[in-house]
Amino acid sequence: MEETIKNIEETFDVKLPQDYIEYMKNTNGYTGIIKEEYYDIWKLEDIVSGNNDYHVQEFFPNLIYFGSNGGDEALAFDKSNNMSIVLVPFIGTEEDKIVIADNFNNFINK
């Protein structure tokens, strides 16, 4: 798992939030309800390929997708906003992003 985290951080030139890392060490993903909303938090080993599949760095260079709402929106870390958690349409623009939490812990426990 440490190697996967290191690969993600090197690929996106970022330090993943410690609360996210701890959560993933305990769960390595989650699909279900978080505070009355459905979310699919991707496994660590799916982060790089998922971002590549959606061409995230090409269209949203400040975002790192790490899941979805099971519909048409991605869950992402926003590198331009202190790694806040945002929802952004898979087909949309960065202006469409909505901040849903200022950090991962607040997202999980909001």
SVG drawing of the C-alpha trace seen along z (x, -y; Angstrom):
<svg xmlns="http://www.w3.org/2000/svg" viewBox="-30 -29 37 31">
<polyline fill="none" stroke="black" stroke-width="0.4" points="0.0,0.0 2.9,-2.4 4.2,-1.9 0.8,-2.7 0.5,-5.9 4.0,-6.9 3.1,-6.2 0.0,-8.4 1.9,-11.2 4.7,-11.1 2.3,-10.8 0.3,-13.9 3.2,-15.8 1.2,-16.1 1.3,-15.0 -2.0,-13.1 -3.8,-14.3 -2.9,-12.2 -6.5,-11.7 -7.2,-10.2 -4.2,-7.9 -5.2,-6.7 -8.8,-6.1 -7.5,-4.2 -5.1,-2.1 -8.2,-0.9 -10.6,-0.5 -8.9,-0.9 -12.1,-2.2 -15.8,-2.4 -19.1,-2.1 -22.2,-3.2 -23.8,-6.0 -21.8,-8.8 -24.1,-11.3 -27.2,-10.4 -25.4,-10.6 -24.1,-7.7 -20.4,-7.7 -17.9,-5.3 -14.4,-5.9 -12.0,-4.2 -9.3,-1.7 -5.8,-3.2 -4.7,-1.0 -7.4,-2.5 -6.6,-6.2 -3.9,-6.6 -5.7,-4.5 -9.0,-6.2 -7.5,-9.7 -5.8,-8.5 -9.0,-7.0 -10.9,-10.3 -8.0,-12.4 -8.3,-14.4 -4.9,-16.1 -5.6,-17.2 -8.9,-18.8 -8.7,-19.5 -5.0,-19.9 -5.8,-21.0 -8.0,-18.0 -7.3,-14.4 -10.3,-12.1 -10.6,-9.6 -14.2,-8.4 -17.7,-9.3 -21.2,-9.8 -22.2,-6.8 -23.7,-9.0 -22.3,-11.7 -20.0,-13.5 -16.5,-12.7 -15.1,-13.1 -11.8,-14.9 -9.1,-16.5 -8.6,-20.1 -4.9,-20.9 -5.6,-24.6 -7.7,-24.8 -5.6,-23.1 -6.8,-19.6 -10.4,-20.3 -13.0,-17.8 -15.0,-18.7 -17.7,-17.2 -17.3,-17.9 -19.3,-16.6 -17.5,-14.0 -18.5,-16.1 -18.1,-19.7 -15.6,-22.4 -13.6,-23.2 -16.0,-26.1 -18.7,-23.4 -16.9,-22.0 -18.6,-22.3 -16.6,-22.2 -18.3,-19.7 -15.7,-19.7 -12.5,-21.5 -10.7,-18.2 -11.2,-14.5 -12.0,-14.0 -14.8,-16.6 -16.1,-14.9 -16.3,-11.5 -17.7,-13.0 -19.7,-16.0"/>
</svg>
